[in-house]
Amino acid sequence: MYRIFHGKHRIYLSSDENDIERYKPDFVFKKPKEEQIKEALKVAKKATKPLKILLLGNPDKILKRVILEFKYKIAGGGIVENTKGQILLMKRLGKWDLPKGKLDKGETIEECALREIEEETGAQDLSIISSFAETYHTYFRNEKWVIKHTHWYTVKCKSDAELIPQLDEDIEEVHWLDPLSLDLATLDTYPAIRKLLKLYKKKYSEWANA
């Protein structure tokens, strides 16, 4: 099962018909071929309100076909924890975000995640704890729709060095914050980031109360 954050819309790719009841989509396309996938994206483009669209069939095959409608980019990023149990959030163009960035030629996705975290926030002495999640989100840039596939990791930061926002990437602030104190209902962030933080907060809370 895959979830694509397509602007204000959600596109679910699933083989489970129970997801009709689970997600209560506005539109369902069963065993979609190329034309049905194009139609689903057109429906989302024309909509004035957020929609849930469910594409039922083989999720892997559907995803490959959906990706053909976009420029595809792979990225790495992280939820960074310090020794106090705080996590690293940054404000970019007025919205709270997590550090991430495009995979460079010749590097692994893990190397990409660590490099981007250091470049965007100035955090030092970083090490990957574990793989955390993968997300797909779309955006419009240079007259083209892009779909970004991001590999997320939990990352440990052992350094107390000063955080330095990467200003030339429009990052305005970088802060260590208590994950349990975050009000995710009102936090001004992107849908994919909100989903990640909800998942992390749930896991962190379970660990803290174990």
N, C-alpha and C positions, 0 to 999 in steps of 0.2 A: 504494500500500500504506500502511495506517495501523496504528499500534499504540496501543491504549488501556490505560493502567495503571488497572485497576479494582480498587482495594484491593490485595490480595495476588495478584490474578489478572492475566493478560495476555489481551487480546482482539485478535486480528489480523484485519484486513480486507484481503483480497487477491483478485486475479483469477488468480493463478498457482497451479495445482494442485501445482507442485513445492514449494510452501510446506508441504505436508503432510509431506514428507520433511525439509524444512529445519527446521521448528519442532517437529515431532512433537507435535501438539496432542492433548489428552485428548478433545476433542469437535470435530467438523467439521459445519458447517451449510452446505450448498451452495445457492446462489441463495436465501438466506433472505428470506422475506416477513415481515410484521409479527409474526405469531404465533411464527415461528421465532426472531426476534430477542428477543422477550419471553421465550421459553423458554431461550435462551442466558443471559440475565441472571438468570433464576430459578435455573438450574443453578449459576451463580457464587455467588449469594446463599446457597444451601443448602450449598455445599461447605465442608468443614472443612480442606482442604489447598489450596495454591495450584494453580490450573488454567491451562492454555493452551487457549483456544477460538479456532478459526479460522472466520471467516465468509467463504465463497468466493462471489465474484460481482463486480459493479461496485463497487469500493471507495467511490467518491464517493456513489453512491446509498445504499449500506448505511450509511455514516457519517451521512448526513442523517437516515436512519430511526432509527439508534441515538440520536442527539442528542435526538430527540423524547421519549425516555424519561427525560430529565434536565432540570434547569434548566441552561441554557447560559450560560457566562461566557467572555469573551475577556480575555486578560491579556498583558502584555509583561514581559520580564525579560532579564537579561544575565549573561554570563560576563565579568567585569570584569578587565582586565589592567592592572597598573601598569608603570612604566618599568623595573622590575627583572625583569619576566617572571613575577611572582607573580599569583595570582588571588584574588578576594575571595569568602570564604565566611563565612556567618553561622550562628549556632546559635539555632534557634527551638524552644522547647518541648523542649529536649534533643536535637534532631536537627539535623545540618548541612544547610544549605539554600542556595539561590541567591536573590538578590533578584528579586522579581517582584510584580506586582499587577494589579488589575482596571483595564481601560480605562475612563477617564472620558469623559463626553459632551463632544464637541467637540475631542478631541485625537486625533492619529494614534497608531498603535501604537508607532512609534519614540519619540514624545514620552512615551508612557506608560512605556516601558521605562526611559528616562533619569530620569524623575520618580520612579519607584518605587525605583530604585537609590539615588538621592540621599536620599529620605525614609527608607528602611529602614537605610541604612548610614552616612549622612553624607558619602559620597564626593563630591568636587567636581571640576570641570573635566573633564566626561565628554563623550565623543564616540563615536558608533557607528562601528565598523570595517566590519562586514558582518552580514548575516543568517546565523544559524547553524543553527537547527533549529526545528521545531514539535513540541509534545507535547500529548497529551490524557491527563488523569488525572481520576479521580472521587473524591468524598468526600461524606460524609453530614453535613449541617448543618441545624439548625432543622427536623428531621423531613422533610427532602427530600434526595434524591440530586442532586448537582451534577456536571456535567462541565465542566472548565476547559480551554480551548484556549489554550495559551501560545505566543507568538511569542518566540523567543530570539535574542539578538544577541551578537556579541562586541563589547566596549566598551573603549575606552582611557580610563584615568584618569591625568592628568598632574599631579595635585595630591598633595602630601605631607601634606595637612591631616589632623588627627586623625579617625579613624573613630568615629562615634557611633551605637550601636545604637538602633533605635526601640523603646523599652521598652513603649510602649502597644500595640505589635503583637507582644508576647511575644518580641522578639528580645533574646537575652541577651548575645551576644558577636558581634564582627565582627573578622575577621583576614585578613591577606594571607598566603597559603600557596604554597609551591612546588608546581605541579601534578604534576611528575614524582615528588615524594616522597609523594604521597597513596596510601595503601593502600585502594583502592576495594573490596577484598573485605571489609574489616572496618569501613570507615567507616560510622558510624551515620547513615544518610540515607534518603531516600525512593527507591523504585525508579526513578521517572522522572529524578530528579536524578542517581542513580548512572549511568544510561544516558547522560545528557548529559556527565557528567564523563569517562566512559570514551571517548566519541567525541572530546571535546576533548583529552584526554590523548594519544590516538593521533595526532591531527593535530599537536599541539604537539611531540610526540616526533619525528615525521617532519620537521617544520620545523627543529627544533633540530639534527637530524643530517644535514640536507641539505648 
